[in-house]
């Protein structure tokens, strides 16, 4: 009996190793497939348009990257439009993190009249496509005199239904009622409970919401194109769209260079936010 058990263990170990190897190979293939579009963008940004459309396609980087960068800077105010995008995306992200987390804290941990009705209304707003609000939103911005300024981009996006819903679901499980009861006994008011008890616990959720919001605002094209009538205030996505020439004269090497450089702030925000998520997962539970 002991001999049979001894022969089964090596087989079980070999089976576990094979499954582990297969899992790692699958993950490596998935990473390579996910990274290939980024590598292809880098490669195209180093070639001219004729080289991009050549057959067979060129899979190795070329030597025209600096030339494409100079052409990009000559055609649009790249850094000025990038500053506008950073200003809009950063302001909206800050406001969303504050207002959405504050509203979510109330929905998750407090009782008040009409709570369920308001949350149901919030879910209805969440399901309505944003494109339906473009015309009335434009009319409101025009009456306020904000059309053409970046205020028309920041104020309407200062809070959203998804952020409130996400943070509410996160806070319901992450913030224990005992912590709030203890803070009330110590004399903490609502704002102190929010700032000193709730926020330290939900930092991973805030980091995800911040990344999601910043990326959404950074990549937004339709509403800035409608609202920013002042050419000096255009965001980066609108400026990059101006690189598309007419009658087939688009310099795709220059376009891909602009798209590649526009990814740099997103990569920085994602790296910082991901580090915050991973670093605070254990700390939030301890707090």
C-alpha positions in Angstrom: 0.0 0.0 0.0 2.8 2.4 0.9 4.6 1.4 -2.4 1.4 2.4 -4.4 1.2 5.7 -2.6 4.8 6.4 -3.3 4.3 5.8 -7.0 1.3 8.0 -7.1 3.0 11.1 -5.6 5.6 11.5 -8.4 2.8 11.2 -11.0 0.8 13.9 -9.1 3.9 16.1 -8.9 4.6 15.7 -12.6 1.0 16.5 -13.4 1.1 19.6 -11.3 4.3 20.7 -13.0 2.8 20.2 -16.5 -0.2 22.2 -15.6 2.0 25.0 -14.2 4.2 25.0 -17.3 1.1 25.1 -19.5 -0.3 28.0 -17.5 2.9 30.0 -17.7 3.2 29.4 -21.4 -0.4 30.6 -21.9 0.3 33.7 -19.8 3.4 34.5 -21.8 1.5 34.1 -25.1 -1.2 36.4 -23.7 1.3 39.0 -22.7 3.0 38.9 -26.1 -0.3 39.2 -28.0 -1.4 42.2 -25.7 2.0 43.9 -26.2 2.2 43.5 -29.9 -0.1 46.5 -30.8 2.0 48.8 -28.7 5.2 47.4 -30.4 3.6 47.9 -33.8 2.7 51.5 -32.9 6.3 52.1 -31.9 7.6 50.5 -35.1 5.3 52.5 -37.4 6.3 55.7 -35.7 9.9 55.1 -36.9 8.9 54.7 -40.6 7.5 56.9 -43.3 4.1 56.4 -44.8 5.4 54.6 -47.9 7.4 52.2 -45.6 4.3 51.6 -43.4 2.3 50.4 -46.5 5.1 48.4 -48.0 4.8 44.7 -48.5 6.0 42.7 -46.8 5.4 44.9 -43.7 8.5 46.1 -41.8 8.5 44.5 -38.4 11.7 46.2 -37.2 12.1 49.8 -36.1 13.2 52.3 -38.8 15.3 55.5 -38.7 12.7 58.2 -39.2 11.4 58.7 -35.7 13.1 62.1 -35.1 12.0 63.3 -38.5 8.4 62.3 -37.6 8.7 64.1 -34.3 9.8 67.3 -36.0 7.0 67.1 -38.5 4.5 66.6 -35.6 5.7 69.7 -33.7 5.6 71.7 -36.9 2.0 70.8 -37.7 0.4 71.2 -34.2 1.0 72.8 -30.9 1.7 69.4 -29.3 2.8 70.5 -25.8 0.2 73.2 -25.6 -2.6 70.7 -26.4 -1.0 68.2 -24.1 -1.1 70.7 -21.2 -4.8 71.3 -21.9 -5.4 67.6 -21.7 -3.5 67.2 -18.5 -5.3 70.2 -17.0 -8.7 68.8 -18.0 -8.1 65.2 -17.1 -6.3 66.0 -13.9 -9.0 68.4 -12.7 -11.9 66.1 -13.6 -10.1 63.1 -11.9 -9.6 65.1 -8.7 -13.2 66.3 -8.6 -14.6 62.9 -9.4 -12.6 61.2 -6.7 -13.8 63.8 -4.1 -17.5 64.1 -5.1 -18.1 60.5 -6.0 -16.4 59.0 -2.9 -18.3 61.5 -0.7 -21.7 60.6 -2.2 -20.8 56.9 -2.2 -19.9 57.1 1.5 -23.3 58.4 2.3 -25.1 55.8 0.2 -23.0 52.9 1.6 -23.0 53.7 5.3 -25.8 56.0 6.2 -29.6 55.9 6.2 -31.7 58.8 5.1 -35.2 59.4 3.6 -35.4 58.6 -0.1 -32.1 56.8 -0.2 -33.4 53.9 -2.4 -35.3 56.2 -4.7 -32.2 58.4 -5.3 -30.0 55.3 -5.8 -32.5 53.9 -8.4 -32.4 57.3 -10.2 -28.6 57.1 -10.1 -28.8 53.7 -11.8 -31.1 55.1 -14.5 -28.6 57.9 -15.2 -25.8 55.3 -15.3 -27.6 53.4 -18.1 -28.4 56.4 -20.2 -25.8 56.9 -23.1 -23.7 60.0 -22.7 -24.4 61.0 -26.3 -28.0 61.7 -25.5 -26.9 64.5 -23.2 -24.7 66.3 -25.7 -27.3 68.7 -27.1 -28.9 69.8 -23.8 -25.4 70.0 -22.2 -24.2 72.2 -25.1 -27.2 74.5 -24.6 -26.6 74.8 -20.9 -22.9 75.5 -21.4 -23.8 78.2 -24.1 -26.2 79.9 -21.7 -23.5 80.0 -19.0 -21.0 81.4 -21.5 -18.6 78.5 -21.1 -18.4 77.3 -24.7 -14.9 77.6 -25.9 -13.3 77.3 -22.5 -12.1 74.3 -20.7 -14.7 74.9 -17.9 -17.2 73.3 -20.3 -15.2 70.1 -20.1 -14.4 70.1 -16.4 -17.6 71.1 -14.6 -20.1 68.6 -16.4 -17.7 65.7 -15.7 -17.0 66.6 -12.0 -19.2 63.7 -10.9 -20.6 60.6 -12.6 -22.9 57.8 -11.8 -20.4 55.0 -12.4 -18.0 56.4 -9.9 -20.6 56.7 -7.2 -21.9 53.2 -7.9 -18.3 51.7 -7.9 -17.2 53.4 -4.7 -20.5 52.6 -3.0 -20.1 48.9 -3.7 -16.5 49.0 -2.6 -17.2 50.9 0.6 -20.1 48.6 1.6 -17.6 45.7 2.0 -14.4 47.5 2.8 -15.6 49.9 5.6 -16.8 48.0 8.7 -19.6 49.5 10.8 -17.5 49.0 13.9 -14.9 51.4 12.7 -17.5 54.1 12.2 -19.1 53.4 15.6 -15.7 53.7 17.3 -15.1 57.0 15.5 -18.5 58.4 16.6 -17.7 57.4 20.2 -14.4 59.4 19.9 -16.5 62.4 18.7 -15.7 62.3 15.0 -18.2 64.2 12.8 -19.2 63.2 9.3 -16.2 64.8 7.5 -13.7 63.3 10.0 -15.2 59.9 9.5 -15.0 60.4 5.7 -11.4 61.7 5.8 -9.8 59.7 8.6 -11.7 56.4 8.5 -13.2 55.9 5.0 -10.5 57.2 2.7 -7.5 55.3 4.1 -9.4 52.0 3.7 -10.7 52.6 0.1 -7.5 53.8 -1.5 -7.3 50.9 -3.9 -10.8 51.6 -5.1 -10.0 55.3 -5.5 -6.8 54.4 -7.4 -8.8 52.3 -9.9 -11.5 55.1 -10.2 -8.7 57.7 -10.7 -7.1 55.6 -13.5 -10.4 54.9 -15.2 -11.5 58.6 -15.0 -8.1 60.0 -16.2 -8.0 57.6 -19.2 -11.6 58.4 -20.1 -11.0 62.1 -20.1 -7.7 61.9 -21.8 -9.1 59.9 -24.7 -12.4 61.9 -24.9 -12.8 63.3 -28.4 -16.4 64.0 -29.2 -17.3 66.5 -26.5 -14.1 68.5 -26.6 -14.5 68.8 -30.4 -18.0 70.2 -29.9 -17.3 72.5 -26.9 -13.8 73.9 -27.6 -14.5 76.4 -30.3 -11.3 78.3 -29.3 -8.4 76.7 -31.3 -6.0 77.7 -28.5 -7.8 75.5 -26.0 -8.1 72.2 -27.9 -7.1 69.0 -26.1 -4.5 66.6 -27.5 -7.0 64.2 -29.1 -8.6 67.0 -31.1 -5.2 68.4 -32.1 -4.1 64.9 -33.3 -7.2 64.6 -35.4 -6.0 67.7 -37.3 -3.0 65.6 -38.6 -5.3 63.7 -41.0 -4.8 65.3 -44.3 -7.2 65.5 -47.3 -7.2 63.6 -50.6 -5.0 60.8 -49.2 -2.1 63.0 -48.1 -2.0 61.9 -44.5 1.5 61.3 -43.1 0.8 58.1 -41.1 4.3 58.0 -39.6 3.7 61.5 -38.1 0.2 60.4 -36.9 1.5 57.3 -35.2 4.3 59.3 -33.6 1.7 61.7 -32.1 -0.4 58.8 -30.9 2.6 57.2 -29.3 3.7 60.3 -27.5 0.2 60.8 -26.3 0.4 57.5 -24.5 3.2 58.6 -22.2 1.1 60.4 -19.6 -1.4 57.4 -19.6 1.5 55.0 -18.9 2.7 57.2 -16.0 -0.8 57.5 -14.5 -1.3 53.8 -14.8 2.0 52.9 -13.2 1.4 55.2 -10.2 -2.2 54.1 -9.8 -1.3 50.4 -10.1 1.4 50.8 -7.5 -1.1 52.4 -5.2 -3.6 49.6 -5.7 -1.1 46.8 -5.0 0.6 48.7 -2.1 -2.6 49.5 -0.2 -4.5 46.2 -0.6 -3.0 44.8 2.6 -2.7 48.2 4.4 -6.4 48.9 4.0 -7.4 45.7 5.7 -5.1 46.4 8.6 -6.4 49.9 9.0 
